[in-house]
C-alpha cells in the first residue's frame, strides 16, 4: 500500500447515503456492532483537498480501504480511481526511463530482447510506476490524493455516522436493546442529543 497524505480537514461533514455531498457510509451490516463495542471508524478523504469523505466502521486499514474504494466505484466517483489506460502510461514512462519498450504488456530492451517482469529491470519498472500509487481491487488510487483518520468514540463524526445509519437500519439489527440501552450506546459514540432523539423516534414509529 502506498503512503496516504496525513492531512485532515477539521470540519465535520453531513452524513449522507445517497451520494450527496458530505460523508458516505460504506454499506456495512456491522456498523451497530462496531459502535456498541467501541471499535474504530476510518474516515477516508479523497481528492486533492480531501472534500469527499467515505466512512468505514470496523476492520483494519487495508480492509477498510478496500470498502472505501468500492464505494468510489459503486457511486461512479471513478475520477478518484486511476484508469487502466493511465496506469499503462505510467508503466510505459517508467520503462522508457530504463531504455526499455513496453508493447502489449511485454517489456523489451534496446536490442529487442524480451525482459521478464520478474527480473530486476521489470521490477524497477513496476516499482517506479507504482511509487505514488495505492492498489485496491476497485482500482489504483494516487497516494497523495487520499488521507485517512482513525477515530474512536466519543467523537461527533463517529456519532453522526451511527445516527444516520441507525435511523435507516437499526431495527434490522437490534439485539433486544431497550430504548434506554440504545440511548446509552448512541451517547457513548458521541452522538448529539438531537441525533439520539431522531433514532429513538424512528424506533417508536415502528
VMD Tcl script that draws the C-alpha trace (Angstrom):
set ca {
  {0.00 0.00 0.00}
  {1.26 3.48 -0.82}
  {1.56 6.12 1.86}
  {-1.55 8.33 2.13}
  {-1.38 12.01 2.91}
  {-1.65 12.59 6.64}
  {-3.87 15.62 6.23}
  {-7.25 16.07 7.85}
  {-9.76 18.85 7.36}
  {-11.31 19.65 10.73}
  {-14.88 20.30 9.67}
  {-17.43 17.56 10.34}
  {-19.37 16.79 7.14}
  {-23.03 15.91 7.00}
  {-23.54 12.18 6.66}
  {-25.43 11.05 3.57}
  {-26.48 7.77 2.00}
  {-27.44 8.92 -1.47}
  {-24.17 10.16 -2.90}
  {-24.91 13.77 -1.92}
  {-22.04 15.98 -0.74}
  {-20.87 15.04 2.71}
  {-19.73 11.73 4.14}
  {-20.99 8.47 2.68}
  {-21.00 5.37 4.86}
  {-19.73 2.17 3.26}
  {-22.50 -0.42 3.10}
  {-21.60 -2.48 6.13}
  {-24.02 -4.51 8.24}
  {-21.74 -4.28 11.27}
  {-21.95 -0.54 11.99}
  {-24.09 -1.03 15.09}
  {-21.96 -3.88 16.43}
  {-18.76 -1.88 15.91}
  {-20.28 1.17 17.61}
  {-21.58 -0.89 20.51}
  {-18.11 -2.37 21.03}
  {-16.31 0.97 20.62}
  {-14.45 -0.18 17.51}
  {-12.71 2.13 15.03}
  {-14.19 4.38 12.39}
  {-12.00 5.03 9.35}
  {-12.70 8.45 7.86}
  {-11.28 8.37 4.33}
  {-10.91 11.63 2.43}
  {-10.41 11.59 -1.31}
  {-9.40 14.30 -3.76}
  {-6.75 16.96 -3.90}
  {-8.33 18.87 -1.00}
  {-9.93 15.91 0.78}
  {-13.52 17.03 0.33}
  {-15.07 13.61 -0.34}
  {-15.46 11.55 2.82}
  {-16.21 7.83 2.96}
  {-16.77 6.31 6.39}
  {-15.99 2.68 7.19}
  {-16.77 1.23 10.61}
  {-14.58 -1.56 11.95}
  {-11.85 -3.71 10.45}
  {-8.22 -2.85 9.82}
  {-6.87 -0.18 7.49}
  {-6.36 -2.46 4.49}
  {-9.85 -3.95 4.66}
  {-11.43 -0.55 5.27}
  {-9.62 0.96 2.29}
  {-10.97 -1.79 0.05}
  {-14.53 -0.98 1.20}
  {-13.98 2.76 0.72}
  {-12.59 2.29 -2.79}
  {-15.56 0.06 -3.52}
  {-17.84 2.98 -2.64}
  {-15.98 5.18 -5.15}
  {-16.56 2.57 -7.84}
  {-20.20 1.87 -6.94}
  {-21.15 5.55 -6.70}
  {-19.50 6.33 -10.02}
  {-16.86 8.56 -8.44}
  {-14.29 6.96 -10.71}
  {-12.40 10.22 -11.13}
  {-10.69 9.29 -7.88}
  {-9.54 5.98 -9.38}
  {-6.72 5.76 -11.90}
  {-7.85 4.09 -15.12}
  {-6.06 1.13 -16.66}
  {-5.05 3.36 -19.58}
  {-3.45 5.86 -17.20}
  {-1.62 3.08 -15.39}
  {-0.27 1.74 -18.68}
  {1.09 5.21 -19.43}
  {2.90 5.19 -16.09}
  {4.42 1.79 -16.85}
  {5.39 2.99 -20.33}
  {7.12 6.10 -18.98}
  {8.92 4.07 -16.32}
  {10.09 1.60 -18.97}
  {11.37 4.36 -21.24}
  {13.38 5.83 -18.36}
  {15.23 2.50 -18.25}
  {15.70 2.35 -22.04}
  {13.01 -0.31 -22.34}
  {9.95 -0.51 -24.56}
  {6.51 -1.59 -23.38}
  {4.32 -3.22 -26.02}
  {1.06 -5.00 -25.28}
  {2.09 -5.62 -21.71}
  {5.53 -7.01 -22.66}
  {8.90 -5.38 -21.98}
  {11.76 -5.30 -24.49}
  {15.30 -3.97 -24.22}
  {17.01 -1.82 -26.88}
  {18.11 -4.98 -28.72}
  {14.57 -6.32 -28.96}
  {15.07 -8.99 -26.31}
  {12.11 -9.53 -24.03}
  {12.59 -8.59 -20.38}
  {10.75 -10.60 -17.76}
  {8.60 -8.53 -15.38}
  {10.07 -10.58 -12.52}
  {13.66 -9.71 -13.46}
  {15.43 -6.77 -11.83}
  {14.60 -4.37 -14.67}
  {10.97 -5.48 -14.74}
  {10.68 -4.95 -11.01}
  {12.25 -1.50 -11.35}
  {9.66 -0.56 -13.96}
  {6.84 -1.72 -11.73}
  {8.22 -0.05 -8.60}
  {8.79 3.25 -10.42}
  {5.33 3.30 -12.00}
  {3.59 2.37 -8.76}
  {5.69 4.55 -6.43}
  {2.95 7.15 -5.90}
  {0.03 4.75 -6.27}
  {-2.06 2.66 -3.87}
  {-3.61 -0.56 -5.16}
  {-7.17 -1.62 -4.37}
  {-9.35 -4.24 -6.03}
  {-11.55 -1.41 -7.32}
  {-8.63 0.35 -8.96}
  {-5.46 2.33 -8.27}
  {-5.51 5.47 -6.12}
  {-2.98 8.29 -6.29}
  {-1.41 8.04 -2.84}
  {-1.15 11.77 -2.22}
  {-4.82 12.28 -3.09}
  {-6.26 10.28 -0.22}
  {-5.96 10.51 3.52}
  {-7.46 8.66 6.45}
  {-8.18 9.35 10.08}
  {-8.77 6.54 12.59}
  {-11.46 7.65 15.03}
  {-12.66 6.13 18.27}
  {-15.73 7.18 20.25}
  {-16.83 9.51 21.61}
  {-16.45 11.71 18.54}
  {-19.02 13.93 16.73}
  {-18.39 12.40 13.30}
  {-18.39 8.88 14.70}
  {-21.70 9.55 16.42}
  {-23.26 11.32 13.43}
  {-22.47 8.35 11.22}
  {-24.01 5.87 13.64}
  {-27.14 8.03 13.95}
  {-27.52 8.30 10.17}
  {-27.03 4.56 9.74}
  {-29.20 3.59 12.69}
  {-32.14 5.70 11.58}
  {-32.46 3.53 8.47}
  {-31.09 0.17 9.62}
  {-31.19 -0.21 13.38}
  {-34.49 -2.09 13.59}
  {-32.98 -4.89 11.49}
  {-30.02 -5.36 13.83}
  {-31.22 -4.63 17.36}
  {-30.44 -7.42 19.81}
  {-33.41 -6.74 22.11}
  {-31.88 -3.48 23.37}
  {-34.33 -1.21 25.13}
  {-34.71 2.45 24.20}
  {-32.60 3.28 27.24}
  {-29.83 0.92 26.12}
  {-29.93 2.32 22.56}
  {-29.70 5.82 24.01}
  {-26.72 4.83 26.14}
  {-24.88 3.25 23.20}
  {-25.51 6.24 20.95}
  {-24.39 8.65 23.65}
  {-21.16 6.67 24.05}
  {-20.38 7.20 20.36}
  {-20.55 10.98 20.66}
  {-23.95 11.31 19.00}
  {-25.79 14.57 19.64}
  {-28.96 14.75 21.72}
  {-30.90 15.62 18.57}
  {-29.44 12.62 16.75}
  {-30.29 10.27 19.59}
  {-33.85 11.60 19.69}
  {-34.13 11.02 15.93}
  {-33.16 7.37 16.27}
  {-35.49 6.75 19.22}
  {-38.35 8.39 17.33}
  {-37.67 6.13 14.33}
  {-37.78 3.07 16.59}
  {-41.01 4.13 18.28}
  {-42.70 4.78 14.96}
  {-42.44 1.10 14.05}
}
mol new
graphics top color blue
foreach p $ca { graphics top sphere $p radius 0.5 }
foreach p [lrange $ca 0 end-1] q [lrange $ca 1 end] { graphics top cylinder $p $q radius 0.2 }
display resetview
